Amino acid sequence: MNQETRLRFSPGEIVATRGADALLRELNLHPVRLLSRHLSGDWGEVGAEDAQANEAALQTGARLLSVYTVAGVKCFVITEAEPRAVTTILLADEY
C-alpha cells in the first residue's frame, strides 16, 4: 500500500487460503494489491446490495466482503465481523 491509500478499517491478521496463495504466486501478484483496494473501500465486483451492506458494516462492525477477478478467477477478500481480527483472501470456489 502506498501512503496515499486511505484505510477505512483495520484488517486484523491477514491470511490466504492455499488456492488463493497459489494463484497469486503463479501470477506473481502481491496480495497487497487486493488488500489495498479492500481496505480503502473499493469493494470490487460486489452487487449494489452488498456494497451498501459493506458501507453500513463500517459503522456497525459487521463482516466486509470484496470480490475481484484475477486472471479470470473470482477472489474474495473477507474481513470478519468485530473485532475484525482476521481478513482472509480466498477463491470463490473455496468459500
N, C-alpha and C positions, 0 to 999 in steps of 0.2 A: 504494500500500500504506500502511496506517496503521501506527503504531508498535506496535500490539498484535499484528500478524501475525508469527508465528514462522516464520522462514525455516529450512527444513531442509537446504537446499543452495544453492550459488551457481549462477545461471543462465548465467554467461558472457555473451557477446554475445547480444542479443535481436533476432531478425529475424522477419519475417512474409512469407508469400507474397503475391503480388498478389491472389489470390482472398480470402484472409483479411483483408488490409488493406482491400479494397473493401467486404467485408461489415461489418467493424467501423465503417468510416467511414459507410456507409449507415445504420447503426443508431445512430450517434453513441455507440458503446460503446468506452471506452478499453481498450486491451489489458491494462492493469494489473489489470482485473477478473478476467481469466482467469489471468494470471501469478501473482497473489497466491494464488489457490486452488492452482495447480500447485506453487508454491514452498513452500507450507505443508503439502503432503502430502495435499490434498484432490484425489484422482485423478479425481473426477467419475464418469463412467459406464463406467469400465473394469470388466471382469469380475473375479471373485474371484481368479483365477489371475494376471491382470495386476497387480492391486493387491498381491498377495503378492510378485510379481516386483519391483515398484517398491520395496516396503519392503526387500527384500533388496538391491536396487541401491543404496540409500542407503549400505549398508556396503561393497559390492563395487566401486562405481563404474560399474556397467552403465547402459545407457540408461534414461531415465524417460519414461513416456507417460501423459498425461491426456487424457480425452475429455469434451467439454462440448457440449451442444446450445444453439446460439444462433439464435433465431428459426427453429427447425425445421431448422437446418443443423448437422451434426456438425462440430465443430472439434477438431483435435488440438493438443496442446502437447507437444513432444518436446524433451527435453534430452539431447544426445548423451552417449555414454559418456566416461569420464575421458579427457581432463582437464576435461570439462564446459565446453567452450569456447563452445558455441552452444546456445541454446534457440530453437526455431522454432515459430511459430504458423501452422497451415495448415488448410485444409479437408480433410475426409476424402477427397474425390474428387481431391485433389491429391497424395495420399500415394503 
